[in-house]
Each structure stands twice: as C-alpha cells, then as structure tokens.
Amino acid sequence: MTSTAPDVSTSTDRELITARHLINGEWLGEADTERMNPARPGELAALSPSGTAADTDAAITAAATAQPGWAAMPAPARGAILITAGNLLLERQTAIAEDLVREEGKTLAEAKGEVKRASDVLRFFGSLGWAATGEVLSSGLPDTTITTRREPLGVVGLITPWNFPIAIPAWKSAPALISGNAVVIKPAELTPLSATHLARALHDAGLPAGVFNMVHGKGRVVGDALARDPRIAGLSFTGSTNVGLGLQEILNARRARVQLEMGGKNGVLVLDDADARKAAQVVAAGAFGLTGQACTATSRVYVTPGVRAAFLEALTEEAAAYSTGDGLDTGARMGAVVSGQQFEQNQAAVRTAVERGVTLLHGEYDGDPDAGFFFPAAVLTDLPSDDAAVTEEIFGPVVAVLEVADYEAGLAAINNSRYGLTAGICTDSLARATDFAARAQAGVVKVNRPTAGLDLNVPFGGVKDSSTNTFREQGKSALDFFTWGKTIYTGV
C-alpha cells in the first residue's frame, strides 16, 4: 500500500478523484475499482481500492490504539473538531455535491441538500460535547449520592449504503465520535468519493490519527471482517434486510451490539376528505424524489373510493412533471438510477407487473440505457393486494395505487407488510390522523407529509424487518447505541 492523499479538487472541471483508505491518519491503497457515472455510463466517475481483511485488521488496530486517548479528551474538545469538520463540508459544499451527483446520480439540488445535512449532523453532535451525559439521583441510603454516566463502547464498525453516501456516514459517525469511540467505516462500493469527502473533513479538522478509519471494498470481505473481529464492540449497518439479518447473526453469536436499518415498503392512505391535488403532491414527493432510492420512499398508496379518480389523475400529472436527466443539468427534476443493475430491477418490476395485467398510468420506458440510466416516474394501479409490486421493495420511482373500502381497510392494508419503516396518511380529519398515528405499525408516521424526509434532531428507525427495533438513529437517542450506562454510589 502507498501513502497518498486523495486527489480532491474544488474545481467543477476537476480531475478524477481517486478515493483511498484512511488508516491511522494515512491515505493508503492502490485504486483498482472503477465507478462509472450513471448519467453518462461511458464516463469514469471515480476509482477506489479493493480493501482486504488485512486492511480491515490494520484499521481496527489503529482504532483500538487511538480510542483511549480520544475518550480521555474532554467532550467539548471532541465536539469542537466535529463542528470544524461540519464547517469544512459547508465550505466545500458545491464540489462535494458535484462529486456526489457523478457517482450516485441524484440531482445537484438534492446533493447539495445532503451535504448540508451532513454538515448539520456534525455540528449538532459536536454541540452535544457541552451537554450533560448523566444524572444525579436520590438514594434511599443516608449520606449517599447516586450518579450515572455513559461510557463509550470502544471501537465501532459502520457499514453504510450508496443512496445517502455522505449523510448516513455522517449521522452514524458523529454520535460514535462524540461519545468517545473510534470508528472503522466501510462505505458503499458505488459511492467512494462522498465518504472520502467526509473523512477528509474530519482529518482536516484535526481528528487524531486512528480515531476515524475508512476501508473501501466489498461487503463480503471488509464488512464480514468487521462483523467477526472481537475488537469491534458494536456495528451499525444500513442496507438490505437479507444482509442485515446475516450480520445480526454474526454479532449476536459473540454478544456484540448491533444496530440495523434495512428495507421499507412504505404505504400512504388517502381518504375521501383529503384534497386530491395536495395528496398527489405529497405522494409524488415521497415516491419520485431522490429517484425513489430511499428506504423511506412511498411505494404503495391506498385510496378510498370517493377520491380515487381525482387522486389518480393528479398523481399521473405529478409523475409527468418529474423530468429525468443528468443531475448536473439544472433542468432535471429526477436524476439517474444509481446503476445498471438497479435500472434493470426497476424495469423488470414495471414490465412484469404489466404482463400480469396491472395498469400502467405513467412510466413507460422508451429510452436508451446506454445514454444514461434514466427511468421515468411510474404509477401502477388495478393491482391485487398480494401483487409483487405491492409487497416487494423495488427501490426506484415506482408507486402502486390500490383502492380500499374505507379507513379501517386502509389501515389494515398499511400494516399488512413485513416492513414497518414509515407510513403516511392524507386527511383533513384530526381524529383519523390521531388514530392512524397510534395504530400504524411503523417507526415514523407522517400526516399530510411525504414519507421520505427526516429531521436530524429526532429519533429514526423502524419495526418488523425494517430494523432491529432496539436503538434509534439520529437525535440524542443516537448516543444510546454507542455508549453503555454506569451507575456510581458515593458515600460521605
């Protein structure tokens, strides 16, 4: 391996960035993996190294060596580094966002928003360096004081996905770091540059060597090595349900802490009293924003009879307004699908649904994938409730609309899923909205708002096969996963 700084330019005409591992404060690894621009399949967007088990071991060793000193640093000092890193991301926002577009495909506006989100996350958790982390409690014993405190786990592993390639690494890393842990992160293979920008900001902000380490590579190599290493005290994963459940088995076998955020098949219920146009806008934003490539995206809608026709007409018009194109083109409202494999998955989902007799109101594909993986916003209807387009995660801009008899039937349909990440309702009835919020089997409930989109200061997570449903991400709740509690009795 060689020690070479990643080629990070701030020019819009920048040379190709080469991502590298960050191990013990050094940029290492020979880049041998190509990442092509999904909007321009013939254009090379990035190069990154293929990490090995030995690279992972070196990163964990560096983290284990650095962690005690990092934990001993006063929390406000740790927080100051995170805040500085967040400020650096803002200074570099445009260049980072352009790289994110080139490797992931979303629009520039969405990418800039994501970089801003990563910056806000770092600054939010950095500010918690000044917050209290324990309590003073009363004792039933005389002359005794009870206090509590939170201790870091030690070295934690993070495995992050491609769809939010800088925001998710930030919202996992920041609570881990402010808590006094050292980190080894394996970012998604498709998006090495975005994670590199985060690592660079932390490095440039003065984070001590070895506290934050990054190893690129395949999940079955780097991710598996992280999960099995006894020095990894906890592992936080966002990705597919099948992979997550496999990691859970490995971590549970050695009694290490594990946090999983996995798939979703998020439903919205539209009632007769809802404004059809507003409801269609809510659904479209959740279904087609970010090219539908979010675990919180809307993918199934249940509509009561009185509003069905008006809602379908409005939703079809909304879908037509989501013009596709290169995310760097300001005229594009929806960027490219992330990869040829995901493009084929979207296309197959719609094609096979039509072959089964499902009605396609919008989204017939007539483009050339060689010119870019641009897939239109798709609206399906006239489906049975057990159709694959209703039950299986597609992870693209495809939404299925079904009619239900009434509110109770719609709520039952929303809950009839193996997933339970987000759920929504469009209604003018406070009573229905309140009842839905209480009875919907989802970790996040939205009323007259898109299922996608989250505030950074509130807990996030799902139930059923969407999550381990133990520790929540984001907000102050995120600190719980990365720490353990200690109770101290002091006599005088």
C-alpha positions, 0 to 999 in steps of 0.5 A: 500500500502507498501513502497518498492523499486523495486527489480532491479538487474544488474545481467543477472541471476537476480531475478524477478523484481517486478515493483511498483508505484512511488508516491511522491518519494515512491515505493508503491503497492502490485504486483498482475499482472503477465507478462509472457515472450513471448519467453518462455510463461511458464516463469514469466517475471515480476509482477506489481500492479493493480493501482486504481483511488485512486492511480491515485488521490494520484499521481496527488496530489503529482504532483500538490504539487511538480510542483511549486517548480520544475518550480521555479528551474532554467532550467539548474538545471532541465536539469542537473538531466535529463542528470544524469538520461540519464547517469544512463540508459547508465550505466545500459544499458545491464540489462535494455535491458535484462529486456526489451527483457523478457517482450516485446520480441524484440531482445537484439540488438534492446533493447539495441538500445532503451535504448540508445535512451532513454538515448539520449532523456534525455540528449538532453532535459536536454541540452535544460535547457541552451537554450533560451525559448523566444524572444525579439521583436520590438514594434511599441510603443516608449520606449517599449520592447516586450518579450515572454516566455513559461510557463509550463502547470502544471501537465501532464498525459502520457499514453504510449504503450508496443512496445517502453516501455522505449523510448516513456516514455522517449521522452514524459517525458523529454520535460514535465520535462524540461519545468517545469511540473510534470508528472503522467505516466501510462505505458503499462500493458505488459511492467512494468519493462522498465518504472520502469527502467526509473523512477528509473533513474530519482529518482536516479538522484535526481528528487524531490519527486512528480515531476515524478509519475508512476501508473501501471494498466489498461487503463480503470481505471488509464488512464480514471482517468487521462483523467477526473481529472481537475488537469491534464492540458494536456495528451499525449497518444500513442496507438490505434486510437479507444482509442485515439479518446475516450480520445480526447473526454474526454479532449476536453469536459473540454478544456484540451490539448491533444496530440495523436499518434495512428495507421499507415498503412504505404505504400512504392512505388517502381518504375521501376528505383529503384534497386530491391535488395536495395528496398527489403532491405529497405522494409524488414527493415521497415516491419520485424524489431522490429517484425513489432510492430511499428506504423511506420512499412511498411505494404503495398508496391506498385510496378510498373510493370517493377520491380515487379518480381525482387522486389518480389523475393528479398523481399521473400529472405529478409523475409527468412533471418529474423530468429525468436527466443528468443531475448536473443539468439544472433542468432535471427534476429526477436524476439517474438510477444509481446503476445498471443493475438497479435500472434493470430491477426497476424495469423488470418490476414495471414490465412484469407487473404489466404482463400480469395485467396491472395498469400502467398510468405513467412510466413507460420506458422508451429510452436508451440505457446506454445514454444514461440510466434514466427511468421515468416516474411510474404509477401502477394501479388495478393491482391485487393486494398480494401483487409483487409490486405491492409487497416487494421493495423495488427501490426506484420511482415506482408507486402502486395505487390500490383502492380500499373500502374505507379507513379501517381497510386502509389501515389494515392494508398499511400494516399488512407488510413485513416492513414497518419503516414509515407510513403516511396518511392524507386527511383533513380529519384530526381524529383519523390522523390521531388514530392512524398515528397510534395504530400504524405499525411503523417507526415514523408516521407522517400526516399530510407529509411525504414519507421520505424526509427526516429531521436530524434532531429526532429519533429514526428507525423502524419495526418488523424487518425494517430494523432491529427495533432496539436503538434509534438513529439520529437525535440524542437517542443516537448516543444510546447505541454507542455508549453503555450506562454506569451507575456510581454510589458515593458515600460521605 
